[in-house]
């Protein structure tokens, strides 16, 4: 599963990146630092999933989600928020996020969430038709 990450907490992002690189099921195809970069990279690198950290701006995260999901063949957006965010699941869903989660306490907890997401995403990725003989 190809993953694009937008993470505002450097230590968490580094731990997550290191952990995902060790798992053959996941491929990090980009790391974005802000809303505009994540929207641009989502179009360029064609991830299956965008893990979008709301950071300190709920409105920027919702805007980025809307911009990403309106594309044809849009990736799934997993919108993650910390305790400092007032964002909730209803707002995330209304913006087009496939899932809303509170920022987990560890990269391992997030990996478990991504494992579940990979099952859903894999089922949704169209398989290439085999050529007829």
C-alpha positions in Angstrom: 0.0 0.0 0.0 1.4 3.4 -1.1 1.2 6.0 1.7 1.7 9.7 1.6 2.2 11.2 5.1 1.6 14.8 6.3 2.8 14.9 9.9 3.5 18.0 11.9 5.2 16.3 14.8 8.8 15.5 13.7 9.6 12.9 16.3 6.4 11.0 15.7 6.9 11.3 11.9 10.4 10.0 12.1 9.4 7.0 14.2 6.5 6.3 11.9 8.6 6.5 8.8 11.3 4.2 10.2 8.7 1.7 11.3 6.8 1.7 7.9 10.0 1.3 6.0 10.5 -2.0 7.8 7.2 -3.4 6.7 6.9 -4.7 3.1 3.2 -4.0 3.0 3.7 -0.3 3.2 5.6 2.1 0.9 6.1 5.7 1.9 5.8 7.6 -1.4 6.1 11.1 0.1 6.2 13.2 3.3 4.5 16.6 3.2 5.1 19.4 5.6 1.9 21.4 5.0 -1.6 21.5 3.3 -0.5 22.7 -0.1 2.4 20.2 -0.3 0.2 17.3 0.6 -2.4 18.2 -2.0 0.3 18.6 -4.7 2.0 15.3 -3.7 -1.3 13.4 -3.6 -1.7 14.3 -7.3 1.9 13.6 -8.2 2.8 10.3 -6.4 -0.7 8.7 -6.5 -0.8 7.1 -3.0 -3.5 4.7 -2.0 -3.7 6.4 1.4 -3.0 9.9 2.7 -2.3 10.0 6.4 -3.1 13.6 7.2 -2.2 15.1 10.6 -4.5 18.0 11.4 -1.7 19.6 13.4 -2.7 22.9 14.8 -5.1 23.9 12.0 -8.4 22.0 11.7 -9.5 24.2 8.8 -6.3 23.5 6.8 -6.7 19.8 7.4 -10.3 19.8 6.2 -9.5 22.0 3.2 -6.7 19.6 2.2 -9.0 16.6 2.6 -11.6 18.2 0.4 -9.1 19.1 -2.3 -7.5 15.6 -2.3 -10.8 13.6 -2.4 -12.4 15.5 -5.2 -9.8 14.2 -7.7 -10.7 11.2 -9.9 -9.3 8.0 -8.4 -8.6 9.9 -5.2 -6.7 8.1 -2.4 -8.3 7.4 0.9 -7.7 10.1 3.5 -7.1 9.1 7.1 -7.4 12.3 9.1 -5.6 12.3 12.4 -6.0 14.8 15.2 -4.5 15.4 18.6 -6.1 16.5 21.8 -5.4 20.1 20.9 -7.8 19.9 17.9 -11.5 20.5 18.1 -12.0 18.5 14.9 -14.4 15.6 15.2 -15.4 12.6 13.1 -18.5 14.2 11.6 -16.5 17.1 10.2 -13.8 14.8 8.9 -16.4 12.6 7.2 -18.2 15.6 5.7 -14.9 16.7 4.2 -14.4 13.3 2.6 -12.1 11.5 5.0 -12.4 7.7 5.0 -11.5 7.6 8.7 -10.9 9.9 11.6 -8.6 9.0 14.4 -7.1 10.6 17.4 -3.3 10.7 17.2 -2.1 7.4 18.8 0.4 7.5 21.6 2.9 5.4 19.5 3.9 4.6 16.0 3.0 1.0 16.7 -0.6 1.9 17.5 -0.7 3.8 14.2 0.7 0.8 12.4 -2.2 -1.3 13.7 -4.6 1.3 12.3 -2.8 1.3 8.9 -3.0 -2.5 8.8 -6.8 -2.3 9.1 -6.8 0.5 6.5 -4.7 -1.6 4.2 -7.4 -4.3 4.2 -10.0 -1.8 3.1 -7.8 0.0 0.6 -6.6 -3.3 -1.0 -10.2 -4.3 -1.5 -10.9 -1.0 -3.1 -7.9 -0.8 -5.5 -9.0 -2.0 -8.9 -7.0 -5.0 -10.1 -5.4 -4.8 -13.5 -7.3 -6.9 -16.0 -5.3 -9.8 -17.2 -4.8 -9.9 -21.0 -7.0 -12.3 -22.9 -5.2 -15.2 -24.5 
